[in-house]
Amino acid sequence: KKYKIGYTCGVFDMFHVGHLNLLEKCKSMCDYLIVGVCNDDYVRNIKHKEPVYSEQDRVRILEALKVVDRAELVTIEETNDKILAIEKFHFDVLFSGDDWKGSERYQKTEEQFKKYGAFIVYFPYTQGISTTQIKEKIKK
């Protein structure tokens, strides 16, 4: 595999096939996959949503997956500042959604990662499924 330790981060509420697709792609590129799970404070204060599943349940679901080697809660600061994440988890690749590619924030992060010998790999989102879409479908 191309990388030793990979890292991705997300809310992972109402786990669905889009989440699974992402994690399988991540694991296919690294020997050891760490998944940061955004804590409830992040979901409420940054995404302005109420999580369906508690942070502990979301970590537990991810830990049960064979493609995930380690799942751990991450704070708002660790989610927003990838340097805090790299210093905590010591990964050599960050996997992220391609909606961040080229953004000022991620261009800065790519530059900062160079001193750690780390890279960012961008993946497209699975079309046609999201937690928001699932919630809307349930409402109907």
KAPE-V733192 format. One record per residue. RES is the residue in three letters. PSI is psi in whole degrees, -180 to 180 (999 if undefined). Layout:
# KAPE-V733192
res = {RES RES}
psi = {PSI PSI}
This chain:
# KAPE-V733192
res = {LYS LYS TYR LYS ILE GLY TYR THR CYS GLY VAL PHE ASP MET PHE HIS VAL GLY HIS LEU ASN LEU LEU GLU LYS CYS LYS SER MET CYS ASP TYR LEU ILE VAL GLY VAL CYS ASN ASP ASP TYR VAL ARG ASN ILE LYS HIS LYS GLU PRO VAL TYR SER GLU GLN ASP ARG VAL ARG ILE LEU GLU ALA LEU LYS VAL VAL ASP ARG ALA GLU LEU VAL THR ILE GLU GLU THR ASN ASP LYS ILE LEU ALA ILE GLU LYS PHE HIS PHE ASP VAL LEU PHE SER GLY ASP ASP TRP LYS GLY SER GLU ARG TYR GLN LYS THR GLU GLU GLN PHE LYS LYS TYR GLY ALA PHE ILE VAL TYR PHE PRO TYR THR GLN GLY ILE SER THR THR GLN ILE LYS GLU LYS ILE LYS LYS}
psi = {154 -35 155 -61 123 155 137 163 143 177 -45 40 145 63 131 179 -29 -41 -46 -44 -46 -50 -37 -41 -44 -51 -30 -16 -2 157 -35 122 122 132 118 131 117 130 170 -34 -43 -48 -44 -45 -25 -47 -14 45 159 123 145 -45 145 162 -38 -41 -39 -40 -45 -42 -47 -40 -25 -13 136 -20 -10 124 -29 132 138 142 142 148 172 -44 -44 -28 -44 -30 100 -16 -39 -40 -44 -35 -28 -42 -14 45 160 -4 135 128 130 160 146 -6 -17 -17 131 -7 154 -43 -45 -27 -41 -44 -42 -42 -45 -37 -24 -37 -16 -4 27 160 166 131 128 134 144 149 150 122 147 2 135 163 -41 -43 -39 -45 -42 -42 -41 -40 -37 999}
